[in-house]
Amino acid sequence: MEVENLNSKKQDKFVKRKEKVIDILESEESNQIEIQDFIKNKQIIVIEDNIQFSPLFIQSNNDSSLTQNAEKNKTKPIKSVQIFKKIQKRQKRIQTFDILNPGFSEDEALNLFQGVQISNKGMIKFHFTTNQLSFGHLYNISHINYLKPQQLIVLDYQSQKPIKEISLEDALNYLSHSSCKHFLQASQVLKDFYQKQRYLKNILDSIKTDEQIIQLHNEQLDQYIQSCNQFISNYAKKNEGIIFQYFIARVNIEKKDSEIIKLGYSKSFLDLIGIDVTNFSSMLLRNHKINLFADEDEMTRQSLYGMNSNLQKDIPLKYINNIITLDGFKLQIFLQKQQIIPEYNFIPVSGIHFEYALTITNIDVDVNDLQNLINYRQRLVSQRNNLSYDDFIQRELSYLFENVEYSVHSSSFMEKYYHSNLENLLKLEELKQQQNQLVYAKRSYFKIIKKPNDQPSRI
């Protein structure tokens, strides 16, 4: 069904902007080396403790689409490599990928408003809730940093080009003719959430975004991010081995909307879902969309739960998800999402107290399920000789990428990922058993699971 884009009604009333910003702290220089977004072919370089992704132009033996201009560019010096040589003396080349960008398909989702999408099958996605288990949707990745000392991989997000939004009326009409199993509940939650978004939009529309206001907003954002980075670094050191994610969001006073600008994952999370840093980064930079949710219905339920909790300001948010790891293991995980206030106290330019926000999600797995996952991967390793490497990889990724061509260096994948991954999972299990004290205790990082009534509620 084709849904037409209808212009939003003009707002009658505006809310006056609150007090002006008086004191702005000087921005400090960032100590991190940024990873430049690469366009077609990529190379990974290790610079001491950080893995960096930089733009390199490498001719592919299989790529027949190179233009004459591209052929000429091969002889030009690579400035990014020269810059890296000046920054660090020691460089080590790890792996080269020949990456073909498949482009981004817009036909799979309708946008109701920023952060909320409806698929052509009636699946609802609220990205502020699903971002920890669904990647490559709504946002483009501009930089990727792997911080080895903190065991964190950090993504810098940037919103995709403005996408046409549909009205609430058209969205509900579309859902009513789809296979959505939660239409009655979804219609009420979407109506309430839509009203809240319109209220915030009115506030943002009332702000005169001159250059001075935008500069103040961005300066505060830089300092807020630095404060968040320091908090996350300390958090990772104090909670070694914990599985967690975080994201930093802001109210964009230029676009008149809220957006996620930075998202980070602990390496233990990548170990859990079954992928290493290199391949995870490669898939995201190829514009692959990754969904770990067991099914579309699971994503819709969690999205509605997240929107409803947002309306009720229900923080911390506790819930359960059923996922499928990248190598095909069905797993139940327990999550707790909490909003953190870093040391830096900003003064809202927009008058909205949550102009910037830091949210951390802790993830836990039942000890027995973790042991079953380890056993499952050990069986895969022991049985891999029965399959060709290509068949093995295809089976692993079939749960994730349908009708998408995906190629990696299979032998490197097996040697680099599985052996270290199993080691990390075994260490994680040992750590969890030490924390639990009792071998058969079932405990999450946010509560002890004693009986069904104590478990986090879910839709």
C-alpha positions as CSV (number, residue, x, y, z in Angstrom):
1,M,0.0,0.0,0.0
2,E,1.4,3.4,-0.9
3,V,1.1,6.0,1.7
4,E,1.2,9.6,0.7
5,N,3.2,12.1,2.6
6,L,1.1,14.8,4.1
7,N,2.4,18.1,5.4
8,S,2.2,18.8,9.1
9,K,-0.3,21.4,10.3
10,K,1.0,24.7,11.2
11,Q,1.4,25.2,14.9
12,D,-0.7,28.0,16.6
13,K,1.2,28.5,19.8
14,F,4.9,28.6,20.6
15,V,6.7,28.3,23.9
16,K,9.2,31.0,24.6
17,R,12.8,30.0,24.9
18,K,14.1,29.9,28.5
19,E,17.1,31.7,29.9
20,K,20.2,32.2,27.7
21,V,23.4,30.3,28.3
22,I,25.8,32.4,30.4
23,D,28.8,30.4,31.1
24,I,30.3,28.0,28.6
25,L,33.3,25.9,29.5
26,E,36.2,25.7,27.1
27,S,36.2,22.6,25.0
28,E,39.1,20.2,25.6
29,E,40.9,18.5,22.7
30,S,39.8,14.9,22.3
31,N,42.5,12.4,22.9
32,Q,40.9,9.8,20.6
33,I,42.0,9.3,17.1
34,E,38.9,9.4,14.8
35,I,38.2,6.7,12.3
36,Q,37.3,8.2,9.0
37,D,34.3,6.8,7.1
38,F,35.4,5.0,4.1
39,I,33.6,5.0,0.8
40,K,34.4,1.8,-1.1
41,N,37.4,-0.2,-0.2
42,K,38.7,-0.3,3.4
43,Q,41.8,-1.3,5.2
44,I,42.2,-1.8,9.0
45,I,45.3,-0.5,10.7
46,V,46.3,-1.1,14.3
47,I,47.9,1.9,16.0
48,E,49.1,0.8,19.4
49,D,45.9,0.2,21.5
50,N,43.3,1.4,19.0
51,I,42.1,-0.2,15.8
52,Q,41.4,2.4,13.2
53,F,39.4,2.3,10.0
54,S,40.8,4.7,7.3
55,P,40.0,5.4,3.7
56,L,42.3,3.6,1.3
57,F,41.8,3.0,-2.3
58,I,42.8,-0.6,-3.2
59,Q,42.2,-2.2,-6.6
60,S,40.2,-5.4,-6.4
61,N,40.9,-8.3,-8.8
62,N,37.2,-9.0,-8.9
63,D,35.9,-5.4,-9.2
64,S,35.2,-4.6,-12.9
65,S,33.3,-1.4,-12.1
66,L,36.3,0.8,-11.6
67,T,36.1,3.9,-13.7
68,Q,38.9,5.5,-15.6
69,N,39.1,8.3,-13.1
70,A,39.4,5.8,-10.3
71,E,42.2,4.1,-12.1
72,K,44.1,7.4,-12.2
73,N,43.5,8.0,-8.5
74,K,45.4,4.8,-7.7
75,T,48.7,6.5,-8.2
76,K,47.9,9.4,-5.8
77,P,49.5,9.3,-2.4
78,I,47.3,8.3,0.5
79,K,47.3,11.2,2.8
80,S,45.4,9.4,5.6
81,V,48.2,6.9,5.9
82,Q,50.8,9.6,6.0
83,I,48.9,11.3,8.8
84,F,48.7,8.1,10.8
85,K,52.5,7.6,10.4
86,K,53.1,11.0,12.0
87,I,50.8,10.3,14.9
88,Q,52.2,6.9,15.8
89,K,55.5,5.2,14.8
90,R,54.3,1.7,14.9
91,Q,51.6,0.5,12.4
92,K,50.6,-3.0,11.6
93,R,48.4,-4.0,8.7
94,I,45.9,-6.6,9.7
95,Q,43.4,-7.4,7.0
96,T,42.1,-5.9,3.7
97,F,38.5,-6.0,2.7
98,D,37.1,-5.6,-0.8
99,I,33.8,-4.0,0.0
100,L,31.0,-3.3,-2.4
101,N,28.5,-0.8,-1.1
102,P,25.0,-2.2,-1.9
103,G,23.3,1.1,-1.1
104,F,20.4,1.8,1.3
105,S,16.9,0.6,0.5
106,E,14.1,2.9,1.6
107,D,11.3,0.7,0.6
108,E,11.3,-1.4,3.8
109,A,10.1,1.3,6.3
110,L,7.7,4.2,6.7
111,N,8.8,7.0,9.1
112,L,6.2,8.3,11.5
113,F,8.6,10.7,13.2
114,Q,12.2,10.6,14.2
115,G,13.1,7.3,15.9
116,V,9.9,5.4,15.0
117,Q,9.5,3.4,11.8
118,I,6.9,1.0,10.5
119,S,8.0,-1.8,8.1
120,N,6.0,-3.0,5.1
121,K,4.9,-6.0,7.3
122,G,3.6,-3.8,10.1
123,M,6.6,-4.2,12.4
124,I,7.1,-1.2,14.6
125,K,10.7,0.0,15.5
126,F,11.4,2.5,18.2
127,H,15.1,3.0,17.7
128,F,15.8,4.4,21.2
129,T,14.7,1.0,22.5
130,T,15.9,-1.4,19.8
131,N,19.3,0.1,19.0
132,Q,21.1,-2.3,21.3
133,L,19.9,-5.3,19.2
134,S,19.3,-3.8,15.8
135,F,22.0,-2.1,13.8
136,G,22.3,-0.2,10.6
137,H,18.8,1.3,10.6
138,L,17.9,5.0,10.3
139,Y,21.5,6.2,11.0
140,N,24.7,6.3,9.0
141,I,28.1,5.6,10.7
142,S,30.7,8.3,10.2
143,H,33.5,6.9,12.5
144,I,34.3,3.7,14.3
145,N,36.8,3.5,17.2
146,Y,37.9,0.3,18.9
147,L,39.3,1.3,22.3
148,K,41.4,-1.7,23.4
149,P,42.2,-0.7,27.0
150,Q,38.5,-0.2,27.7
151,Q,37.4,-3.1,25.5
152,L,34.9,-0.9,23.8
153,I,33.8,-0.4,20.2
154,V,32.4,3.1,19.6
155,L,30.2,4.2,16.7
156,D,29.7,7.8,15.7
157,Y,26.3,8.2,14.2
158,Q,24.9,10.7,11.8
159,S,21.3,10.8,10.7
160,Q,20.5,9.8,7.2
161,K,19.2,12.3,4.8
162,P,15.8,13.6,5.7
163,I,13.2,10.9,5.0
164,K,9.6,11.7,4.2
165,E,7.3,11.3,7.2
166,I,3.8,10.1,7.1
167,S,1.0,11.4,9.3
168,L,-0.3,9.6,12.3
169,E,-3.6,9.0,10.6
170,D,-1.9,7.3,7.6
171,A,0.3,5.3,9.9
172,L,-2.7,3.9,11.8
173,N,-4.5,3.2,8.5
174,Y,-1.4,1.4,7.2
175,L,-1.1,-0.7,10.4
176,S,-4.8,-1.7,10.3
177,H,-4.2,-3.3,6.9
178,S,-1.0,-5.0,7.9
179,S,-0.2,-8.2,9.7
180,C,0.6,-6.3,13.0
181,K,-0.6,-8.5,15.9
182,H,-0.7,-5.6,18.4
183,F,-2.8,-3.1,16.5
184,L,-5.1,-2.0,19.3
185,Q,-2.3,-1.5,21.7
186,A,0.0,0.1,19.1
187,S,-2.7,2.6,18.0
188,Q,-3.1,3.9,21.6
189,V,0.7,4.1,22.3
190,L,1.4,5.8,19.0
191,K,-1.3,8.4,19.5
192,D,0.0,9.2,23.0
193,F,3.6,9.2,21.9
194,Y,2.8,11.3,18.8
195,Q,1.2,14.0,21.0
196,K,4.3,14.2,23.2
197,Q,6.5,14.5,20.1
198,R,4.4,17.3,18.7
199,Y,4.7,19.2,22.0
200,L,8.4,18.9,21.9
201,K,8.4,19.9,18.2
202,N,6.5,23.1,19.2
203,I,9.2,24.0,21.7
204,L,11.9,23.5,19.2
205,D,10.1,25.4,16.5
206,S,10.0,28.4,18.9
207,I,13.8,28.6,19.1
208,K,15.5,31.1,16.9
209,T,18.5,29.1,15.7
210,D,21.0,31.8,14.9
211,E,24.7,31.1,14.6
212,Q,25.5,32.1,18.2
213,I,22.8,29.7,19.6
214,I,24.0,26.8,17.4
215,Q,27.6,27.4,18.4
216,L,26.7,27.4,22.1
217,H,24.7,24.2,21.7
218,N,27.6,22.5,19.9
219,E,30.2,23.6,22.4
220,Q,28.2,22.3,25.2
221,L,27.7,19.0,23.3
222,D,31.4,18.6,22.9
223,Q,32.0,19.0,26.6
224,Y,29.1,16.7,27.4
225,I,30.5,14.0,25.2
226,Q,33.9,14.3,26.9
227,S,32.3,14.0,30.3
228,C,30.4,10.9,29.1
229,N,33.5,9.3,27.6
230,Q,35.3,9.7,31.0
231,F,32.3,8.2,32.8
232,I,32.1,5.2,30.4
233,S,35.9,4.6,30.6
234,N,35.7,4.5,34.4
235,Y,32.6,2.3,34.3
236,A,34.2,-0.2,32.0
237,K,37.3,-0.4,34.3
238,K,35.2,-0.9,37.4
239,N,32.9,-3.5,35.8
240,E,35.4,-5.6,34.0
241,G,33.7,-8.4,32.1
242,I,30.2,-7.0,32.3
243,I,28.2,-7.0,29.1
244,F,26.8,-3.5,28.4
245,Q,26.1,-0.9,25.8
246,Y,25.5,2.8,25.9
247,F,24.3,5.6,23.7
248,I,24.5,9.4,23.8
249,A,21.5,11.3,22.4
250,R,20.8,15.0,21.9
251,V,18.0,17.3,20.8
252,N,19.1,18.7,17.5
253,I,18.0,22.3,17.5
254,E,18.8,22.7,13.8
255,K,16.8,19.7,12.6
256,K,14.1,20.3,15.4
257,D,14.3,16.6,16.4
258,S,16.1,14.2,18.8
259,E,18.8,11.8,17.6
260,I,21.4,9.3,18.7
261,I,24.9,10.6,18.0
262,K,27.2,8.0,19.6
263,L,26.7,4.4,20.5
264,G,29.2,2.0,22.2
265,Y,29.4,-1.8,22.8
266,S,31.6,-3.7,25.2
267,K,33.7,-6.3,23.5
268,S,32.0,-8.9,25.7
269,F,28.7,-8.1,23.9
270,L,30.3,-8.9,20.5
271,D,31.7,-12.1,22.0
272,L,28.2,-13.0,23.2
273,I,26.4,-12.4,19.9
274,G,29.1,-14.2,17.9
275,I,31.3,-11.8,16.0
276,D,34.7,-10.0,16.3
277,V,35.4,-6.3,16.1
278,T,36.7,-6.4,12.5
279,N,33.8,-8.2,11.0
280,F,31.2,-6.3,13.0
281,S,32.7,-3.0,11.8
282,S,32.9,-4.3,8.2
283,M,29.2,-5.3,8.2
284,L,28.1,-2.0,9.5
285,L,30.2,0.0,7.1
286,R,28.8,-2.0,4.3
287,N,25.4,-0.7,5.3
288,H,24.2,-4.2,6.3
289,K,21.2,-4.1,8.6
290,I,21.6,-6.5,11.6
291,N,18.6,-7.6,13.7
292,L,19.2,-10.0,16.6
293,F,15.6,-10.1,17.6
294,A,14.1,-13.6,17.4
295,D,11.3,-12.4,15.2
296,E,9.5,-9.2,14.1
297,D,6.8,-9.6,16.8
298,E,9.5,-9.5,19.4
299,M,10.8,-6.2,18.1
300,T,7.3,-4.7,18.0
301,R,6.6,-5.7,21.6
302,Q,9.8,-4.2,22.9
303,S,9.3,-1.0,20.8
304,L,5.8,-0.4,22.3
305,Y,7.1,-1.2,25.7
306,G,9.9,1.3,25.3
307,M,7.6,4.1,24.0
308,N,5.1,3.4,26.8
309,S,7.9,3.5,29.4
310,N,9.1,6.8,27.9
311,L,5.7,8.3,28.3
312,Q,5.5,7.2,31.9
313,K,9.2,8.2,32.6
314,D,9.7,4.6,33.9
315,I,13.5,4.6,34.5
316,P,15.3,2.3,35.0
317,L,13.7,0.1,32.3
318,K,14.0,-3.7,32.8
319,Y,13.0,-6.2,30.2
320,I,13.7,-9.5,28.6
321,N,14.5,-10.2,24.9
322,N,14.7,-13.4,22.9
323,I,17.5,-13.1,20.3
324,I,19.3,-15.3,17.8
325,T,23.1,-14.9,17.8
326,L,24.9,-14.5,14.5
327,D,25.9,-18.1,14.5
328,G,22.3,-19.2,15.0
329,F,21.9,-19.9,18.8
330,K,18.6,-18.9,20.4
331,L,19.2,-17.0,23.6
332,Q,17.2,-15.2,26.2
333,I,18.9,-12.1,27.6
334,F,18.0,-9.8,30.5
335,L,18.5,-6.0,30.1
336,Q,18.4,-3.0,32.4
337,K,18.4,0.5,30.9
338,Q,19.3,3.5,33.0
339,Q,19.9,7.1,32.4
340,I,23.2,8.5,33.7
341,I,24.0,12.1,34.7
342,P,27.7,12.8,34.0
343,E,29.7,15.4,35.9
344,Y,29.4,18.1,33.3
345,N,26.3,20.2,34.1
346,F,25.1,21.8,30.9
347,I,22.6,24.7,30.6
348,P,19.8,23.7,28.1
349,V,19.8,26.1,25.1
350,S,16.5,24.7,24.0
351,G,14.9,24.9,27.5
352,I,14.5,21.1,27.5
353,H,16.2,19.5,30.5
354,F,17.1,16.3,28.4
355,E,18.8,18.3,25.6
356,Y,21.6,15.7,26.0
357,A,21.3,12.3,27.4
358,L,23.5,9.3,28.3
359,T,21.8,5.9,28.6
360,I,23.5,2.6,29.6
361,T,22.1,-0.8,29.1
362,N,23.4,-3.7,31.1
363,I,22.9,-7.2,29.6
364,D,23.0,-10.5,31.4
365,V,22.5,-14.1,30.5
366,D,21.5,-17.1,32.7
367,V,24.7,-19.1,33.6
368,N,23.2,-22.4,32.2
369,D,22.3,-20.7,28.9
370,L,25.8,-19.3,28.7
371,Q,27.3,-22.8,29.1
372,N,25.0,-24.1,26.4
373,L,26.2,-21.4,24.1
374,I,29.8,-22.3,24.8
375,N,29.0,-26.0,24.1
376,Y,27.2,-25.1,20.9
377,R,30.2,-23.1,19.6
378,Q,32.6,-25.9,20.6
379,R,30.5,-28.3,18.6
380,L,30.6,-25.9,15.6
381,V,34.4,-25.8,15.8
382,S,34.8,-29.5,16.1
383,Q,32.4,-30.2,13.2
384,R,33.7,-27.5,10.8
385,N,35.7,-30.0,8.8
386,N,32.5,-31.6,7.7
387,L,31.7,-28.4,5.8
388,S,33.6,-26.1,3.5
389,Y,34.5,-22.8,5.0
390,D,32.1,-21.0,2.7
391,D,29.2,-23.3,3.6
392,F,29.9,-22.8,7.3
393,I,29.9,-19.1,7.0
394,Q,26.8,-19.1,4.9
395,R,25.0,-21.2,7.5
396,E,26.1,-18.9,10.3
397,L,24.9,-15.7,8.6
398,S,21.8,-17.1,7.0
399,Y,19.8,-16.1,10.1
400,L,20.8,-12.6,9.5
401,F,21.5,-11.7,5.8
402,E,18.8,-13.0,3.4
403,N,19.4,-12.3,-0.3
404,V,22.6,-10.4,0.5
405,E,26.0,-11.4,-0.8
406,Y,28.5,-11.5,1.9
407,S,32.1,-12.6,1.7
408,V,34.9,-12.8,4.3
409,H,38.3,-14.6,4.4
410,S,36.8,-17.7,6.0
411,S,40.0,-19.3,7.3
412,S,41.0,-16.0,9.0
413,F,37.5,-15.7,10.4
414,M,37.7,-19.2,12.0
415,E,41.1,-18.8,13.4
416,K,40.7,-15.2,14.7
417,Y,37.2,-15.4,15.9
418,Y,36.2,-18.8,17.2
419,H,39.3,-19.6,19.2
420,S,39.4,-16.2,21.0
421,N,35.7,-16.1,21.3
422,L,35.4,-19.4,23.1
423,E,38.2,-18.3,25.4
424,N,36.4,-15.0,26.2
425,L,33.1,-16.8,26.9
426,L,34.8,-19.3,29.2
427,K,36.4,-16.4,31.1
428,L,33.1,-14.6,31.3
429,E,31.4,-17.8,32.6
430,E,34.1,-18.2,35.2
431,L,33.8,-14.6,36.3
432,K,30.0,-14.9,36.6
433,Q,30.3,-18.1,38.7
434,Q,32.7,-16.3,41.0
435,Q,30.3,-13.4,41.4
436,N,27.4,-15.7,42.0
437,Q,29.3,-17.8,44.6
438,L,26.9,-20.6,44.1
439,V,27.4,-22.6,40.9
440,Y,23.8,-22.9,40.1
441,A,22.7,-19.4,41.2
442,K,20.9,-17.5,38.5
443,R,21.6,-13.9,38.9
444,S,21.5,-10.8,36.6
445,Y,23.6,-7.7,36.9
446,F,20.5,-5.8,37.9
447,K,18.6,-8.3,40.2
448,I,18.5,-11.8,41.5
449,I,16.0,-13.9,39.6
450,K,14.2,-15.9,42.4
451,K,10.8,-16.6,40.9
452,P,8.8,-15.6,37.8
453,N,7.1,-12.7,39.6
454,D,10.5,-11.1,40.2
455,Q,11.4,-11.1,36.5
456,P,11.2,-7.9,34.5
457,S,7.8,-7.3,32.9
458,R,7.4,-7.5,29.2
459,I,4.7,-6.9,26.6
